[in-house]
């Protein structure tokens, strides 16, 4: 009778009610652990948001009268599009009010149709996605589908320009347009940030290689001592 009907009771010495109580306690522990994990994730997510110490609120970003964007992301499509998309997404999580120009979200080629040579630009800008990725934390952004022929205008209207330096950057005609537009603006209140891809498998090359590819009339300004002191290497978090 005992072996057939209540084997667990005989082997463990616990009654059915005691086993049930242990199971309930175990489930309660699991529930508490899951709740704690969710709280930790919530805290980590909140920690990504930059807050002003005095107000506890996100910073209010001010822009000069001439400024339309806080940041312009300049990159090659082949070796920088995914990285710059990550940069933009993380910045807009940390600073939801930031207005950031990224070609894949803001550009559309509306110039007259033509048939350029395929070799004219090793890193041509493709047509953007029909709809940008939704971001519930983001504030309203400037209208999308801007004209690619006005790249120089968008650079001039940006408070800061970020150059994502990777293989072929200075061989891209559009990237050179953006770099030349920054140099031509000569605004003392317009900043420049260099971000350097470090992984060779993702287009990373040495700074010396990039300097050699850069036009001579731009190299001294782009690779100045001050800019190199502020250079940000781009790393990936190991999974």
C-alpha positions as CSV (number, residue, x, y, z in Angstrom):
1,X,0.0,0.0,0.0
2,X,2.7,2.4,1.0
3,X,5.0,1.5,-1.9
4,X,2.1,1.9,-4.4
5,X,0.2,4.9,-3.1
6,X,2.7,7.1,-1.3
7,X,6.2,6.4,-2.5
8,X,7.4,10.0,-2.0
9,X,6.2,10.0,1.6
10,X,8.0,6.8,2.4
11,X,11.2,7.7,0.7
12,X,11.5,11.3,2.0
13,X,9.6,11.0,5.3
14,X,7.5,14.1,4.3
15,X,3.7,14.1,4.2
16,X,1.8,15.4,1.2
17,X,1.0,18.6,2.9
18,X,4.7,19.2,3.8
19,X,5.7,18.5,0.2
20,X,3.0,21.0,-1.0
21,X,4.3,23.6,1.4
22,X,7.9,23.2,0.1
23,X,6.7,23.5,-3.5
24,X,4.8,26.7,-2.6
25,X,7.9,28.1,-0.9
26,X,10.0,27.2,-4.0
27,X,7.6,28.9,-6.3
28,X,7.5,32.0,-4.1
29,X,11.3,32.2,-4.2
30,X,11.2,31.9,-8.0
31,X,8.6,34.7,-8.2
32,X,10.7,36.9,-5.9
33,X,13.8,36.2,-8.0
34,X,12.0,37.1,-11.2
35,X,10.7,40.3,-9.7
36,X,14.1,41.3,-8.5
37,X,15.6,40.6,-11.9
38,X,12.9,42.8,-13.5
39,X,13.7,45.5,-11.0
40,X,17.4,45.3,-11.8
41,X,16.7,45.6,-15.5
42,X,14.4,48.5,-14.9
43,X,17.1,50.3,-12.9
44,X,19.7,49.6,-15.6
45,X,17.4,50.9,-18.2
46,X,16.8,54.1,-16.1
47,X,20.5,54.5,-15.6
48,X,20.9,54.9,-19.4
49,X,18.9,58.1,-19.2
50,X,21.0,61.2,-18.4
51,X,19.5,63.3,-15.7
52,X,20.5,66.7,-14.3
53,X,21.5,66.3,-10.7
54,X,19.7,69.4,-9.5
55,X,16.3,68.7,-11.2
56,X,16.3,65.0,-11.7
57,X,15.1,65.6,-15.3
58,X,16.8,65.1,-18.7
59,X,18.9,68.0,-19.8
60,X,17.2,70.7,-22.0
61,X,19.4,70.9,-25.0
62,X,19.8,74.4,-26.4
63,X,20.7,75.1,-30.0
64,X,22.1,78.2,-31.7
65,X,19.7,80.0,-34.0
66,X,21.4,78.5,-37.1
67,X,21.3,75.0,-35.7
68,X,18.7,72.5,-36.7
69,X,20.4,69.3,-35.5
70,X,22.4,68.7,-32.4
71,X,24.5,66.0,-34.1
72,X,25.2,64.9,-37.7
73,X,26.4,61.3,-38.2
74,X,28.8,61.0,-41.1
75,X,29.7,57.4,-42.2
76,X,30.1,55.0,-45.1
77,X,27.2,52.7,-45.8
78,X,29.4,49.6,-46.1
79,X,31.3,49.9,-42.8
80,X,29.5,52.4,-40.6
81,X,25.7,52.3,-41.1
82,X,25.0,49.8,-38.4
83,X,27.4,51.3,-35.9
84,X,26.0,54.8,-36.4
85,X,22.5,53.5,-36.0
86,X,23.5,52.1,-32.6
87,X,25.1,55.4,-31.7
88,X,21.9,57.3,-32.6
89,X,19.7,54.8,-30.7
90,X,21.8,54.9,-27.5
91,X,22.0,58.7,-27.6
92,X,18.3,59.1,-28.0
93,X,17.7,56.7,-25.1
94,X,20.1,58.7,-22.9
95,X,18.9,62.1,-24.2
96,X,15.4,61.8,-25.8
97,X,15.3,65.4,-26.8
98,X,18.5,65.2,-29.0
99,X,17.9,65.8,-32.7
100,X,20.3,63.6,-34.6
101,X,20.8,63.5,-38.4
102,X,21.3,60.0,-39.8
103,X,21.1,59.5,-43.6
104,X,19.2,56.3,-43.4
105,X,16.4,58.0,-41.4
106,X,16.5,61.5,-42.9
107,X,17.7,61.3,-46.5
108,X,16.1,60.5,-49.8
109,X,17.7,61.1,-53.2
110,X,15.3,63.6,-54.9
111,X,17.8,64.8,-57.5
112,X,17.0,64.4,-61.2
113,X,17.3,60.9,-62.4
114,X,20.7,60.0,-63.9
115,X,22.8,57.0,-64.6
116,X,26.1,57.6,-62.8
117,X,29.0,55.2,-63.3
118,X,28.9,52.4,-60.7
119,X,32.6,53.0,-59.9
120,X,32.1,56.7,-59.2
121,X,31.6,56.1,-55.5
122,X,32.7,52.9,-53.7
123,X,30.3,53.6,-50.9
124,X,27.1,55.1,-52.4
125,X,24.3,56.1,-50.2
126,X,21.3,53.8,-50.8
127,X,17.7,54.7,-50.5
128,X,16.5,54.9,-46.9
129,X,14.0,52.6,-45.3
130,X,10.4,53.6,-46.1
131,X,9.8,54.2,-42.3
132,X,12.3,54.8,-39.6
133,X,12.3,52.4,-36.6
134,X,9.8,53.6,-34.0
135,X,11.2,54.9,-30.8
136,X,8.6,55.5,-28.0
137,X,11.2,57.5,-26.0
138,X,12.1,59.9,-28.7
139,X,10.8,63.4,-29.1
140,X,9.5,64.6,-32.5
141,X,12.3,64.8,-35.0
142,X,12.8,67.1,-38.0
143,X,10.9,65.9,-41.1
144,X,12.4,62.9,-42.9
145,X,13.0,62.4,-46.6
146,X,15.3,65.4,-46.9
147,X,17.1,66.0,-50.2
148,X,20.5,64.3,-50.6
149,X,21.7,67.2,-52.8
150,X,21.5,69.4,-49.6
151,X,24.0,67.4,-47.6
152,X,26.2,70.5,-47.2
153,X,23.2,72.4,-45.8
154,X,22.5,69.7,-43.2
155,X,26.1,69.6,-42.1
156,X,26.1,73.4,-41.7
157,X,22.9,73.3,-39.7
158,X,24.3,70.8,-37.2
159,X,25.8,71.9,-33.9
160,X,28.3,69.0,-33.9
161,X,29.5,66.6,-36.7
162,X,30.6,63.1,-35.9
163,X,32.9,61.3,-38.4
164,X,32.7,57.6,-38.1
165,X,36.1,56.6,-39.4
166,X,36.2,53.2,-41.1
167,X,37.6,51.5,-44.2
168,X,36.9,53.6,-47.3
169,X,35.5,56.6,-45.4
170,X,37.6,59.2,-47.4
171,X,37.0,57.3,-50.6
172,X,33.2,58.0,-50.3
173,X,32.1,61.0,-52.4
174,X,29.3,61.8,-50.0
175,X,31.5,61.5,-46.9
176,X,34.0,63.9,-48.6
177,X,31.1,66.3,-49.2
178,X,30.3,66.2,-45.6
179,X,33.9,66.7,-44.4
180,X,34.4,69.5,-46.8
181,X,31.2,71.1,-45.7
182,X,32.3,71.1,-42.1
183,X,35.7,72.5,-43.0
184,X,34.1,75.2,-45.2
185,X,31.7,76.3,-42.5
186,X,34.6,77.4,-40.2
187,X,32.2,77.9,-37.2
188,X,34.0,78.2,-33.9
189,X,30.9,77.0,-32.1
190,X,30.5,73.9,-34.3
191,X,32.1,70.8,-32.8
192,X,33.8,67.8,-34.4
193,X,33.9,64.3,-33.0
194,X,36.0,61.4,-34.4
195,X,34.9,57.8,-33.7
196,X,37.3,55.1,-34.9
197,X,36.1,51.6,-35.8
198,X,38.5,49.2,-34.1
199,X,37.4,45.8,-35.5
200,X,39.0,44.8,-38.8
201,X,36.1,42.5,-39.5
202,X,33.8,45.5,-39.4
203,X,35.9,47.9,-41.5
204,X,38.5,48.9,-38.9
205,X,41.8,50.2,-40.3
206,X,44.6,52.1,-38.7
207,X,44.5,55.8,-38.2
208,X,47.6,56.2,-40.3
209,X,45.8,54.4,-43.1
210,X,42.8,56.8,-42.8
211,X,45.1,59.8,-42.7
212,X,46.8,58.7,-45.9
213,X,43.4,58.4,-47.6
214,X,42.3,61.8,-46.4
215,X,42.8,64.6,-48.9
216,X,46.0,66.6,-48.0
217,X,44.1,69.9,-47.6
218,X,41.8,68.3,-45.0
219,X,44.1,66.0,-43.1
220,X,45.7,68.6,-40.9
221,X,42.4,69.9,-39.7
222,X,40.6,66.5,-39.3
223,X,43.6,64.7,-37.7
224,X,44.7,67.7,-35.5
225,X,46.2,67.0,-32.1
226,X,43.1,68.3,-30.4
227,X,40.8,66.0,-32.4
228,X,43.0,63.0,-31.8
229,X,43.0,63.7,-28.1
230,X,39.2,63.5,-28.1
231,X,39.0,60.5,-30.5
232,X,36.6,57.8,-29.3
233,X,37.4,54.1,-30.2
234,X,34.3,52.1,-31.1
235,X,34.2,48.7,-29.3
236,X,31.6,46.0,-29.1
237,X,30.4,44.5,-25.9
238,X,31.2,40.8,-25.7
239,X,28.1,38.6,-25.3
